[in-house]
Amino acid sequence: MEPAKHNLTIYRQRDFCKDFTFVDEEGELIPIDSWTFKSQIRSTQCQEGTLLAEFTIDINIPYSTITLNLSDTETQQLEEGTYFWDLLAEMNGCDNNLMEGKVKVLCTVTEK
């Protein structure tokens, strides 16, 4: 399965939340109740790249939605630049890369 391409923009010192809903070709929700997820940001597109952050993933089973989360403390640790992420899902005993893309980390103006 070819992973879907999704680039992310994260602002330093800000909470990051991004929802993804899983639907089939007809727009019907795909059951995700037996799936497990993992997602990380790395300095390169390979596992050998430095691990920069790992998303906390909230799963909303009735709506077939997951939310990727990083706290403001976690985003503060990211340097401004471009990195890489992917979403791994274990489905029925098989590991699948569902999504991948670049992560652009930007600085912010207003201090908290």
N, C-alpha and C positions, 0 to 999 in steps of 0.2 A: 504494500500500500504506500503510495506517495504521500508524504506529509503535506498538509495544507500550509501555505506560507502566510505568516502573520508577523509583521514587525511591531515592536512595542516601543513606546516612549515613556521613560521614567524620569521624574523630577526628583533631584536630590533633596533630602530632608522633608519629603512629602510621602504620605501613605500612598501605596499603589494597589489598586484593585481592578481586575479585568475579568469580565464574565464571558464564558463561552457556552453556548447551548448546542447540543448534538441533535441534529435532525437528519432524516433520510432525504432522498431525492424528491419525495412527495411533500416534504415539509412536516412529516410526522416525527414526534419525539422518539429518539432511540433510547431504549432502556439502558441505563448505566449502573444499575444497582450491584452488579457483580464485577465492575471494573475497579481497578486501583490506579492511582495517578502519581506521577513524580515529575517535577520540573525544576530545572536549574539554569542559571546564567553562568557562562564561562567566557574566558578571554579569547578563546578560539572556537572553531566549529568542531573540535575534537575533545574527547574525554580527557586527553592529556593537558588541555588548557586549564589555567587556574580557575578553581571554583570560586566565583565571586558572590553568589547568593543562591539560596534555595527557596522557592516559593512555598508558602503555606497554601494548601489547596482545600477549599471548602466545597463540599459536594451537596447539591440539592437534587436528590433522586427524583421526586415527583415532577420536576421541571426539566430533567436531563441537563442540568447546568452545573458547571464548576466555576469557581472564582479563584483566580491566582491572586495572592496577597503578599505584599512586603510592607513592613511597618516603616514609619519615618526614620526610625533608628537604623533599620537595615538599608534603606536607600541612601542614608547619609554616608554609609561606608563605601558606596560606589563612586568611583572617580568619573568625572565627565569623559565621555567617549562612546565608542560603538563596540558592542559585544554580541554574544550569540546565546540563544535559548532554544529549548525544545520541550515538548510535552510527551512523556512516555506514558502509555496506558497498557496495563496488563489486562487482557480480555480473553477469557476462556483458556487460560494457560499459555497464551502467546503475548509476547511483548511487541508493541507497535508504536512507532513514532507517529503521533497524530498530527502534530504541528511543529513548525520550526520557523526561525526568522532571526532578524537582528534586533538588538536592544540598543536604543539611543538613550544615553543618560545625559540629562541637561541640568545645569545649575539653576537656582531660583533667585529671584530678586528680593522678595519680601522675607524678612527674618521673622521667625516665630517667637 
